[in-house]
Amino acid sequence: MRFTILSDITEVETIALNRGIREVARLRKQYGRGRWRKRKGVATVLLADGTTRTAELHWYEAAGIGPKEYKIKRFLD
């Protein structure tokens, strides 16, 4: 699903670290070594059809690499 994040991400928390992430080998191969974290938070997003919704987002991030692969897990409104 294509979307654009319109607001700051709030209520950010870490779900998993390094070995707790199933895809850590793929992330290291694709983006490089780092201390990978799977994170979640809430933000307002603009969907491809032009609607604006509040959604729970999940993504991966590592120090020095930054956030990668945002995905919408569920809509909150």
MOTA-V328383 format. One record per backbone hydrogen bond with DSSP energy under -1.0 kcal/mol. NH is the residue of the N-H (numbers start at 1). CO is the residue of the C=O. If there is no record, write none. Layout:
# MOTA-V328383
((NH,CO) (NH,CO))
This chain:
# MOTA-V328383
((4,46) (6,44) (7,44) (10,42) (13,40) (15,38) (16,38) (18,36) (20,17) (21,18) (24,21) (27,23) (28,24) (29,25) (30,26) (31,27) (32,28) (36,34) (37,61) (38,16) (39,59) (40,13) (41,57) (42,10) (43,55) (45,53) (46,4) (47,51) (48,2) (50,47) (53,45) (55,43) (56,74) (57,41) (58,71) (59,39) (60,68) (61,37) (65,62) (66,62) (68,60) (71,58) (73,56) (74,56) (76,54))
